Amino acid sequence: MKEINNNFHLEPLPPNPLISIVVPSYNQGAFIRQTLQACLDQDYRPIEIVVMDGASTDHTVEVLKSFGNLPELRWVSEPDKGVVDAVNKGLRAARGDIACIQSSDDFHRPGCFSTVTAAFRDNPEAGLVFGDVERVDPDNRVVYSPRQARFSLARLLARQLYIYQPTAFFRRDLALELGGWNPDIPYVPDIDLWIRLAFHAPVVQCDAVLAAYRTHPGQRDQHRDRIYRDYRRMLELSKELPAASRRLRRAAQAGAELMKFRYGGPWTNAQLTRAAWKALWLRPSLLFSPKLPFYRLIPGYFTLTGWRRQWLGPKKGA
């Protein structure tokens, strides 16, 4: 069954499309200089950087002023209604054919923009291009380099792969036509947009590290219960899922069950075991995916582990 509903007409891209990097910001003065400089150091032109700062109270504005009157950088610092409002204002203010929403504590790797534009050039019908990411700590040390499964809409819905925000480049006109970020789900608006884009245009996956995603205590993804709440609401509000194939609907349900292992709760061990089995029942291919914590399929796993430690002591080398 056809997964993509091509009811939006995408105009052909120009030979050298303008890339707009929308940067929502609030009190990220410690990191935003690197975010902006990584864009300016790219080997691709034309670009524009649109910073929507929510009236930061740290030294963010001083950093922005230090770039002078660069024609490729535009910024405002004014109160907003949060990150979703900032992103949507930035997307409307931008002029680019291709857009990316870059957090003010992350940064793009060299060659990212050239790789992305080549992918759009080779796939003119694409609505979204993404790649790999590296997780770095506050001192830019790489702590994790996740690699993704091959893209499919079913795998995206089932949480068998992730589209990390700083690696996602999309047709701005399509994103605006789809409504941009949804303010009703402020903790998962990026995931929601990627899914909606994937329902309406092809998605292209690049085999390249496009960006660095910074891990630090102030991140929004520390709000686990809110992320889980908004993810469930995202599925309830979806206009595309009710008309999708049974396979895709079941994949989305399986993904919601897998979300319990990272967000939400607190869940009991029994509840998580049931979630693991339900996800596997909904999507049997999870049996071969590292995204399913297999030990959770074993009832009483942690009770058995506790008894083992009590009787035999900790494992050697633990």
Secondary structure as UniProt FT lines:
FT   STRAND          19..25
FT   TURN            29..31
FT   HELIX           32..40
FT   STRAND          47..53
FT   HELIX           60..66
FT   TURN            71..72
FT   STRAND          73..77
FT   HELIX           83..93
FT   STRAND          98..101
FT   TURN            104..105
FT   STRAND          107..108
FT   TURN            110..111
FT   HELIX           112..122
FT   TURN            124..125
FT   STRAND          128..136
FT   TURN            138..139
FT   STRAND          142..144
FT   HELIX           153..157
FT   TURN            158..159
FT   HELIX           165..167
FT   STRAND          169..171
FT   HELIX           172..177
FT   TURN            178..179
FT   TURN            183..184
FT   TURN            186..187
FT   HELIX           189..200
FT   STRAND          203..214
FT   TURN            217..218
FT   HELIX           220..222
FT   HELIX           224..237
FT   HELIX           241..243
FT   HELIX           246..259
FT   TURN            260..262
FT   HELIX           269..282
FT   HELIX           284..288
FT   TURN            290..291
FT   HELIX           294..297
FT   TURN            299..300
FT   HELIX           301..312
FT   TURN            316..317
//
